[in-house]
Amino acid sequence: MANPVDLKWLDDKAPVSTPTGTSFGVPWKQGEIDKTTPISVSAGGNSVPVQTWPLAYWPDGSLKWTGHTLPADAGLADKLTLQTGTPAEPSSPVSVVDDKTTITVKTGSFSAVFNKSGNVLIASVSLSGKAQVSNGTLVLHVQNAPDEAELVGARPTVQGTTGQVQSVTVEQSGPVRAVIKVTGQYTGGHAPFLPWTVRFYIAAGATTLRLVHFFIFDGDQTKDFIKGIGLQFTTPLSDELYNRHIRFVSADGGIWGEPVRVMSGLRRDALAPVLTPQFEGTATSNISTWPTSITPFVDQLAVWSDFTLDQLSSEHFTIAKRTNAGRAATFLPHAGFGTRASGLGCVGGATGGSVVFGLQDFWQGAPRGLDIRGAGTSTATVTIWAYSPRAPAMDMRHYDTVAHGLDLSYEDVGDPDPNPMGVGRSYEATLQLFPATPSRAVLAQLAGILTKSPQIVASPSFYAGHKLFGGRWNVPDTSRSGLADIEKRKSDLLDFYVAEIDQRKFYGFWNYGDVMHTYDQTRHTWRYDVGGYAWDNGELGTDLWLWMSFLRTGRADVYRIAHAMTRHLSEVDSNHNGPFAGLGNRHNVSHWGDGAKEARVSGSTLRRPYYYLTTDELMGDLMDYTLAADQTIMTWDPLRKVFPPPDPAGPGRLRIGPDWTTLAGNWFTKWERTNDTKWRDRIKVGMSDIGGFKFGFFTGNGAAVGWNADTAHLVDEGSPGTGSYHLTMLFGGGEFLMEAMDLITDEPAFDAAWLDFCKLFNASNAEYVLFVLPPFIVMSDLVNFAAKSRDTASVSVAVDFRRWESLRAFMFDRHAELVLAICQTTMLRRRVSYFTAVLCNLISMTGERLNDTTLKQAAWSIITKNTVGVWPPVTKVGGTDVLNPVNEIEKIANQPFSQIVNLATNDAGSLSLSEYAVMAIAPELAPNTFTFNSNNERDSWDRSTIAGSEHDDNEKVDGNAIVVAKGDGKRTWRRLLCM
């Protein structure tokens, strides 16, 4: 019997309302429940209706995650409990009727009708039998050139297109929630393009329609410049002009509200009985009761029919209005203004009903807009602009026409050239019906819900107890001062990034959710214009760091930036169709500008926290899109620029990590979501191959092996195991295998290879060389060495490579100098120095698996000595050094500019994940006191995506360590870019 699960709201306090209902996910231990187990929810001691469905399965068929949804305005208590048992029935259950041409969804007095063909998606949305929304259509404006306002001459030609329905599917049919999925393309005035998906959600008891619209860009970046994209609908108006009301709400809850015909501020006073209800949005008394000094002239007053709110940047919005003269007259551009709008608007009448419409992430996703047209007529048209047509048209071309190289700009442009083909974006909107104009207080409440969506979650200790996503993490532990010191650093770092997003205005339609890769201390800004150092694109697993940080702390602010980041990475930084389908885009000045199209950026394992905590169906679609990477990698070999074509035995090529680990993570995600073992079997094929390789994860130059997408087999290409393996377990690869090996227990050879990698990655050079010794010893060299030493035993061992253990022991015990010489002459190395700390979690995990305290202590030793990613406190910079005062993690005190910090998100995320694991696995080994030294190794992380040397120049051997000898040696990393 499963134990009850205590739940709460993300912000601790219950929201005042949940107009669209609430959905959330809950994890279960293996065997606790299955698909037949009924689930109930209670809040404040009262049963709450709940709808439940499987999200993920354990291998035995029991449920690993379940999705749940509550009705509108239900469960509004600070604490909730989920447990097994028969759920309560909703008082107004959702019903779905699917006929030949339409799908109708009803709950109580609210209903919506969706068309199954044509370009009108929403036929009607009604309250108490009255249709208050009709003709719901996806609209897109596209032009054939960019906007260049300073140029004279002809302007770009703008075409209007609409979304054409191709398919409609009922995904959920109640009783608590209905979900309708619609797919299509934009047509009309342009060849069909931009495939899209819309999901409509209706919760029991709701008077609100929620929709999530996602589109994929498959146009020509040189010809298709999107000028505007959004949702348009009409609403009938029947009240007198002075009883019709327009409302816009700021992000802080302020209300801009005016009637269509304004009765205040006139030469003759209309008096309070008229002015007060008009201001409040309630019906005025009959005009016959008004002062006779104004009634004969009311019809002479202006009819304000058209209204626009534009948020063209995150920092400023404007409101304009125009009379019913329409295009023959001008807008008044100064009707209202502010910093940030909530995205909530309202149009309607005091008695005839109103529509409240909203767009999430309104100012964050600027340029946005809200249009109301024809409010002075019998039918108003509303357009919710996810991208405002008043902004410059989207220009998706790259920031330059030439590449700037790896050596200075850290940029890999070319083969392929920058191309946004296949990237996508979504927005979420709501339409809520009221029988009258809602009060200002109600609108402010709704705006608060729109801007900070309520979410039900469990406690950090509950999540930790379920060993989620690899399981090597815990709730903050300050029982030892060493642990407390790390926790303080981690908390401060999260505080900095939460604040940095707003300080640096990391906002915009395509940008919101991402952060920058590397700081430029000299200019006191992020390297927004320097090749591969600009947008982070989730490099090394930034999103996983944020999700793990939320899971272990429960911080609502961290949840929200993780949520926005995952939405961005899975949509904008991933390719969903076209030539790069299933792959993601390496970090660059433009999100899709880098020539490295790689699976590691788009991997499903990194999206799982978002999906399972929110149950978001779109994220499920996006994770399915990543499965195309299997075949796409056959075309876009990640090492194609530095290696010759792969061996035909492959016939493709990839790296064991992060490529195969990402593909295997995609299959793992699909396996647990569907319980279809064909996806597990693809994982096992690769596991068997790796387990059979002589050197396991150290196979191939930089882990490069042959790849067959049809069979999922990997092929040892026979090349020596030189190069670095530092990327193998990043991008969540290590965490994924920690989880996978707890479930797939019948691949012992792979498991042994995995443990070998975890032990040896941070082992001494001599130990590593001994592990991979034979391929790097030319027989004659070893025999000659042995002959010179007149040691016949050496000769006999050397000529019999089958006596592997004897060779290892002999060489380690008697000829360490030869081992080290081999290490020097072969340029053999497996890691870049920066990655010693960020992957010490592997040692700790191995110590846990083998119950080896020495290994766990070794991990702690690395943590306590590490300086990479350990930052000085935040300081403020002002005066003439900057345009505006900024908080930054500044250069180390009393150090010259050659030894500046240059904060890197790589360090922040990957080191934090490693420290979380080490603290969770062996907290008892944490020192009681130690002092962190801030990083003064300039750009030590710069080769985080480089598969070559850990050093830039020639090296020499000194004892058991490789030390740098400056010289003219060729930079190996130039040749071995991990694209």
ChimeraX attribute file (.defattr): number of C-alpha atoms within 10 A of each C-alpha:
attribute: neighborCount
match mode: 1-to-1
recipient: residues
	/A:1	9
	/A:2	12
	/A:3	10
	/A:4	12
	/A:5	17
	/A:6	16
	/A:7	21
	/A:8	21
	/A:9	21
	/A:10	22
	/A:11	18
	/A:12	16
	/A:13	13
	/A:14	19
	/A:15	21
	/A:16	15
	/A:17	18
	/A:18	24
	/A:19	25
	/A:20	24
	/A:21	24
	/A:22	22
	/A:23	22
	/A:24	20
	/A:25	24
	/A:26	22
	/A:27	21
	/A:28	23
	/A:29	16
	/A:30	17
	/A:31	16
	/A:32	13
	/A:33	20
	/A:34	18
	/A:35	13
	/A:36	8
	/A:37	17
	/A:38	14
	/A:39	20
	/A:40	21
	/A:41	27
	/A:42	22
	/A:43	18
	/A:44	13
	/A:45	11
	/A:46	13
	/A:47	19
	/A:48	22
	/A:49	24
	/A:50	29
	/A:51	23
	/A:52	20
	/A:53	16
	/A:54	18
	/A:55	21
	/A:56	23
	/A:57	23
	/A:58	19
	/A:59	18
	/A:60	10
	/A:61	16
	/A:62	21
	/A:63	27
	/A:64	24
	/A:65	24
	/A:66	23
	/A:67	22
	/A:68	25
	/A:69	22
	/A:70	24
	/A:71	29
	/A:72	22
	/A:73	18
	/A:74	22
	/A:75	29
	/A:76	19
	/A:77	18
	/A:78	17
	/A:79	19
	/A:80	24
	/A:81	20
	/A:82	21
	/A:83	18
	/A:84	16
	/A:85	11
	/A:86	14
	/A:87	19
	/A:88	16
	/A:89	14
	/A:90	21
	/A:91	14
	/A:92	18
	/A:93	20
	/A:94	25
	/A:95	20
	/A:96	22
	/A:97	12
	/A:98	15
	/A:99	10
	/A:100	8
	/A:101	9
	/A:102	17
	/A:103	20
	/A:104	18
	/A:105	25
	/A:106	25
	/A:107	26
	/A:108	16
	/A:109	14
	/A:110	24
	/A:111	25
	/A:112	24
	/A:113	20
	/A:114	23
	/A:115	23
	/A:116	24
	/A:117	17
	/A:118	13
	/A:119	23
	/A:120	21
	/A:121	24
	/A:122	22
	/A:123	20
	/A:124	22
	/A:125	28
	/A:126	19
	/A:127	21
	/A:128	11
	/A:129	10
	/A:130	16
	/A:131	18
	/A:132	24
	/A:133	25
	/A:134	21
	/A:135	19
	/A:136	23
	/A:137	21
	/A:138	26
	/A:139	20
	/A:140	23
	/A:141	21
	/A:142	23
	/A:143	21
	/A:144	19
	/A:145	19
	/A:146	20
	/A:147	17
	/A:148	11
	/A:149	8
	/A:150	6
	/A:151	8
	/A:152	7
	/A:153	6
	/A:154	6
	/A:155	14
	/A:156	15
	/A:157	9
	/A:158	17
	/A:159	15
	/A:160	17
	/A:161	22
	/A:162	25
	/A:163	26
	/A:164	24
	/A:165	23
	/A:166	16
	/A:167	13
	/A:168	22
	/A:169	14
	/A:170	16
	/A:171	12
	/A:172	19
	/A:173	17
	/A:174	21
	/A:175	21
	/A:176	28
	/A:177	30
	/A:178	22
	/A:179	21
	/A:180	21
	/A:181	19
	/A:182	23
	/A:183	20
	/A:184	23
	/A:185	21
	/A:186	23
	/A:187	19
	/A:188	14
	/A:189	13
	/A:190	14
	/A:191	11
	/A:192	17
	/A:193	17
	/A:194	20
	/A:195	20
	/A:196	23
	/A:197	23
	/A:198	23
	/A:199	21
	/A:200	20
	/A:201	20
	/A:202	32
	/A:203	32
	/A:204	32
	/A:205	25
	/A:206	25
	/A:207	24
	/A:208	28
	/A:209	21
	/A:210	20
	/A:211	20
	/A:212	18
	/A:213	21
	/A:214	19
	/A:215	24
	/A:216	24
	/A:217	24
	/A:218	20
	/A:219	17
	/A:220	14
	/A:221	20
	/A:222	12
	/A:223	14
	/A:224	22
	/A:225	24
	/A:226	26
	/A:227	24
	/A:228	25
	/A:229	24
	/A:230	24
	/A:231	18
	/A:232	21
	/A:233	22
	/A:234	21
	/A:235	24
	/A:236	23
	/A:237	23
	/A:238	17
	/A:239	17
	/A:240	17
	/A:241	20
	/A:242	23
	/A:243	25
	/A:244	30
	/A:245	27
	/A:246	24
	/A:247	21
	/A:248	29
	/A:249	25
	/A:250	23
	/A:251	21
	/A:252	14
	/A:253	20
	/A:254	17
	/A:255	19
	/A:256	16
	/A:257	19
	/A:258	21
	/A:259	24
	/A:260	28
	/A:261	23
	/A:262	21
	/A:263	20
	/A:264	17
	/A:265	9
	/A:266	10
	/A:267	7
	/A:268	11
	/A:269	14
	/A:270	18
	/A:271	12
	/A:272	11
	/A:273	13
	/A:274	22
	/A:275	17
	/A:276	14
	/A:277	15
	/A:278	25
	/A:279	20
	/A:280	17
	/A:281	27
	/A:282	20
	/A:283	21
	/A:284	20
	/A:285	12
	/A:286	8
	/A:287	14
	/A:288	8
	/A:289	11
	/A:290	15
	/A:291	15
	/A:292	11
	/A:293	11
	/A:294	16
	/A:295	13
	/A:296	9
	/A:297	9
	/A:298	14
	/A:299	11
	/A:300	8
	/A:301	11
	/A:302	15
	/A:303	21
	/A:304	24
	/A:305	23
	/A:306	24
	/A:307	25
	/A:308	21
	/A:309	25
	/A:310	26
	/A:311	31
	/A:312	22
	/A:313	21
	/A:314	21
	/A:315	15
	/A:316	15
	/A:317	22
	/A:318	19
	/A:319	22
	/A:320	18
	/A:321	22
	/A:322	23
	/A:323	23
	/A:324	19
	/A:325	13
	/A:326	14
	/A:327	9
	/A:328	8
	/A:329	10
	/A:330	12
	/A:331	17
	/A:332	13
	/A:333	15
	/A:334	10
	/A:335	16
	/A:336	15
	/A:337	18
	/A:338	14
	/A:339	15
	/A:340	20
	/A:341	32
	/A:342	28
	/A:343	29
	/A:344	30
	/A:345	28
	/A:346	25
	/A:347	25
	/A:348	32
	/A:349	31
	/A:350	25
	/A:351	19
	/A:352	19
	/A:353	24
	/A:354	26
	/A:355	26
	/A:356	22
	/A:357	23
	/A:358	26
	/A:359	27
	/A:360	21
	/A:361	24
	/A:362	30
	/A:363	30
	/A:364	25
	/A:365	24
	/A:366	27
	/A:367	25
	/A:368	32
	/A:369	30
	/A:370	25
	/A:371	20
	/A:372	23
	/A:373	22
	/A:374	23
	/A:375	29
	/A:376	22
	/A:377	15
	/A:378	11
	/A:379	14
	/A:380	20
	/A:381	21
	/A:382	27
	/A:383	23
	/A:384	26
	/A:385	27
	/A:386	27
	/A:387	30
	/A:388	26
	/A:389	22
	/A:390	15
	/A:391	18
	/A:392	18
	/A:393	23
	/A:394	21
	/A:395	17
	/A:396	23
	/A:397	19
	/A:398	18
	/A:399	14
	/A:400	10
	/A:401	10
	/A:402	10
	/A:403	17
	/A:404	16
	/A:405	15
	/A:406	15
	/A:407	11
	/A:408	10
	/A:409	17
	/A:410	22
	/A:411	25
	/A:412	26
	/A:413	22
	/A:414	15
	/A:415	13
	/A:416	14
	/A:417	17
	/A:418	25
	/A:419	21
	/A:420	27
	/A:421	22
	/A:422	27
	/A:423	27
	/A:424	26
	/A:425	19
	/A:426	20
	/A:427	20
	/A:428	18
	/A:429	23
	/A:430	22
	/A:431	21
	/A:432	22
	/A:433	25
	/A:434	21
	/A:435	17
	/A:436	18
	/A:437	29
	/A:438	23
	/A:439	12
	/A:440	19
	/A:441	12
	/A:442	14
	/A:443	22
	/A:444	21
	/A:445	16
	/A:446	23
	/A:447	28
	/A:448	22
	/A:449	18
	/A:450	24
	/A:451	21
	/A:452	16
	/A:453	15
	/A:454	21
	/A:455	19
	/A:456	24
	/A:457	23
	/A:458	23
	/A:459	19
	/A:460	19
	/A:461	15
	/A:462	18
	/A:463	22
	/A:464	19
	/A:465	15
	/A:466	15
	/A:467	15
	/A:468	19
	/A:469	22
	/A:470	19
	/A:471	20
	/A:472	23
	/A:473	25
	/A:474	24
	/A:475	22
	/A:476	21
	/A:477	15
	/A:478	14
	/A:479	12
	/A:480	15
	/A:481	15
	/A:482	21
	/A:483	23
	/A:484	17
	/A:485	16
	/A:486	23
	/A:487	19
	/A:488	13
	/A:489	18
	/A:490	21
	/A:491	13
	/A:492	15
	/A:493	20
	/A:494	20
	/A:495	13
	/A:496	17
	/A:497	16
	/A:498	16
	/A:499	14
	/A:500	17
	/A:501	17
	/A:502	12
	/A:503	14
	/A:504	14
	/A:505	16
	/A:506	18
	/A:507	22
	/A:508	21
	/A:509	23
	/A:510	21
	/A:511	22
	/A:512	23
	/A:513	25
	/A:514	28
	/A:515	24
	/A:516	26
	/A:517	25
	/A:518	25
	/A:519	22
	/A:520	17
	/A:521	18
	/A:522	13
	/A:523	10
	/A:524	20
	/A:525	16
	/A:526	22
	/A:527	21
	/A:528	19
	/A:529	14
	/A:530	18
	/A:531	25
	/A:532	29
	/A:533	23
	/A:534	24
	/A:535	26
	/A:536	26
	/A:537	32
	/A:538	31
	/A:539	23
	/A:540	25
	/A:541	23
	/A:542	28
	/A:543	29
	/A:544	27
	/A:545	25
	/A:546	22
	/A:547	25
	/A:548	26
	/A:549	27
	/A:550	20
	/A:551	25
	/A:552	19
	/A:553	18
	/A:554	22
	/A:555	15
	/A:556	15
	/A:557	16
	/A:558	20
	/A:559	20
	/A:560	19
	/A:561	22
	/A:562	26
	/A:563	20
	/A:564	17
	/A:565	25
	/A:566	28
	/A:567	23
	/A:568	23
	/A:569	29
	/A:570	28
	/A:571	25
	/A:572	30
	/A:573	33
	/A:574	34
	/A:575	33
	/A:576	32
	/A:577	20
	/A:578	15
	/A:579	14
	/A:580	27
	/A:581	24
	/A:582	31
	/A:583	30
	/A:584	31
	/A:585	31
	/A:586	31
	/A:587	29
	/A:588	28
	/A:589	23
	/A:590	26
	/A:591	27
	/A:592	28
	/A:593	29
	/A:594	27
	/A:595	21
	/A:596	29
	/A:597	28
	/A:598	27
	/A:599	32
	/A:600	32
	/A:601	28
	/A:602	34
	/A:603	36
	/A:604	30
	/A:605	26
	/A:606	32
	/A:607	24
	/A:608	20
	/A:609	22
	/A:610	23
	/A:611	22
	/A:612	21
	/A:613	20
	/A:614	21
	/A:615	24
	/A:616	16
	/A:617	15
	/A:618	20
	/A:619	21
	/A:620	20
	/A:621	12
	/A:622	22
	/A:623	25
	/A:624	17
	/A:625	22
	/A:626	27
	/A:627	23
	/A:628	20
	/A:629	27
	/A:630	25
	/A:631	17
	/A:632	21
	/A:633	24
	/A:634	19
	/A:635	14
	/A:636	21
	/A:637	22
	/A:638	22
	/A:639	22
	/A:640	18
	/A:641	16
	/A:642	14
	/A:643	14
	/A:644	8
	/A:645	13
	/A:646	20
	/A:647	16
	/A:648	12
	/A:649	14
	/A:650	19
	/A:651	16
	/A:652	22
	/A:653	30
	/A:654	26
	/A:655	26
	/A:656	28
	/A:657	23
	/A:658	27
	/A:659	29
	/A:660	25
	/A:661	27
	/A:662	31
	/A:663	28
	/A:664	28
	/A:665	25
	/A:666	28
	/A:667	28
	/A:668	23
	/A:669	24
	/A:670	23
	/A:671	22
	/A:672	21
	/A:673	18
	/A:674	15
	/A:675	20
	/A:676	14
	/A:677	15
	/A:678	12
	/A:679	19
	/A:680	20
	/A:681	15
	/A:682	20
	/A:683	24
	/A:684	19
	/A:685	16
	/A:686	22
	/A:687	25
	/A:688	18
	/A:689	17
	/A:690	26
	/A:691	20
	/A:692	14
	/A:693	20
	/A:694	13
	/A:695	18
	/A:696	24
	/A:697	25
	/A:698	30
	/A:699	25
	/A:700	24
	/A:701	23
	/A:702	31
	/A:703	29
	/A:704	30
	/A:705	26
	/A:706	23
	/A:707	31
	/A:708	20
	/A:709	19
	/A:710	9
	/A:711	10
	/A:712	19
	/A:713	20
	/A:714	28
	/A:715	24
	/A:716	22
	/A:717	19
	/A:718	15
	/A:719	14
	/A:720	20
	/A:721	24
	/A:722	23
	/A:723	27
	/A:724	24
	/A:725	30
	/A:726	29
	/A:727	27
	/A:728	25
	/A:729	23
	/A:730	23
	/A:731	29
	/A:732	29
	/A:733	27
	/A:734	23
	/A:735	25
	/A:736	22
	/A:737	20
	/A:738	20
	/A:739	17
	/A:740	18
	/A:741	16
	/A:742	10
	/A:743	11
	/A:744	16
	/A:745	10
	/A:746	11
	/A:747	14
	/A:748	14
	/A:749	17
	/A:750	23
	/A:751	20
	/A:752	13
	/A:753	21
	/A:754	24
	/A:755	20
	/A:756	19
	/A:757	24
	/A:758	23
	/A:759	19
	/A:760	19
	/A:761	23
	/A:762	23
	/A:763	15
	/A:764	11
	/A:765	20
	/A:766	22
	/A:767	17
	/A:768	22
	/A:769	21
	/A:770	19
	/A:771	17
	/A:772	19
	/A:773	19
	/A:774	17
	/A:775	11
	/A:776	16
	/A:777	16
	/A:778	12
	/A:779	16
	/A:780	11
	/A:781	11
	/A:782	17
	/A:783	20
	/A:784	14
	/A:785	17
	/A:786	19
	/A:787	14
	/A:788	9
	/A:789	11
	/A:790	11
	/A:791	12
	/A:792	12
	/A:793	11
	/A:794	21
	/A:795	18
	/A:796	14
	/A:797	21
	/A:798	26
	/A:799	14
	/A:800	12
	/A:801	13
	/A:802	11
	/A:803	12
	/A:804	15
	/A:805	13
	/A:806	14
	/A:807	21
	/A:808	18
	/A:809	12
	/A:810	16
	/A:811	20
	/A:812	17
	/A:813	9
	/A:814	11
	/A:815	14
	/A:816	17
	/A:817	15
	/A:818	16
	/A:819	21
	/A:820	23
	/A:821	14
	/A:822	18
	/A:823	23
	/A:824	16
	/A:825	12
	/A:826	15
	/A:827	18
	/A:828	23
	/A:829	24
	/A:830	29
	/A:831	23
	/A:832	22
	/A:833	17
	/A:834	23
	/A:835	24
	/A:836	20
	/A:837	27
	/A:838	26
	/A:839	27
	/A:840	28
	/A:841	30
	/A:842	29
	/A:843	28
	/A:844	31
	/A:845	27
	/A:846	21
	/A:847	23
	/A:848	16
	/A:849	11
	/A:850	12
	/A:851	12
	/A:852	14
	/A:853	15
	/A:854	12
	/A:855	20
	/A:856	25
	/A:857	19
	/A:858	17
	/A:859	29
	/A:860	25
	/A:861	16
	/A:862	17
	/A:863	24
	/A:864	19
	/A:865	13
	/A:866	19
	/A:867	17
	/A:868	27
	/A:869	28
	/A:870	21
	/A:871	24
	/A:872	19
	/A:873	15
	/A:874	15
	/A:875	11
	/A:876	10
	/A:877	16
	/A:878	12
	/A:879	8
	/A:880	8
	/A:881	11
	/A:882	12
	/A:883	9
	/A:884	9
	/A:885	14
	/A:886	17
	/A:887	16
	/A:888	20
	/A:889	21
	/A:890	21
	/A:891	25
	/A:892	17
	/A:893	9
	/A:894	7
	/A:895	11
	/A:896	9
	/A:897	12
	/A:898	10
	/A:899	16
	/A:900	20
	/A:901	27
	/A:902	27
	/A:903	26
	/A:904	22
	/A:905	23
	/A:906	23
	/A:907	25
	/A:908	21
	/A:909	25
	/A:910	25
	/A:911	26
	/A:912	25
	/A:913	26
	/A:914	24
	/A:915	24
	/A:916	24
	/A:917	24
	/A:918	27
	/A:919	27
	/A:920	20
	/A:921	20
	/A:922	18
	/A:923	19
	/A:924	13
	/A:925	18
	/A:926	21
	/A:927	14
	/A:928	13
	/A:929	13
	/A:930	14
	/A:931	9
	/A:932	18
	/A:933	15
	/A:934	17
	/A:935	22
	/A:936	20
	/A:937	16
	/A:938	15
	/A:939	18
	/A:940	21
	/A:941	22
	/A:942	15
	/A:943	22
	/A:944	21
	/A:945	20
	/A:946	25
	/A:947	29
	/A:948	29
	/A:949	26
	/A:950	24
	/A:951	21
	/A:952	19
	/A:953	16
	/A:954	18
	/A:955	18
	/A:956	17
	/A:957	16
	/A:958	10
	/A:959	11
	/A:960	14
	/A:961	12
	/A:962	18
	/A:963	13
	/A:964	15
	/A:965	14
	/A:966	12
	/A:967	10
	/A:968	9
	/A:969	11
	/A:970	11
	/A:971	15
	/A:972	19
	/A:973	23
	/A:974	18
	/A:975	16
	/A:976	22
	/A:977	22
	/A:978	25
	/A:979	22
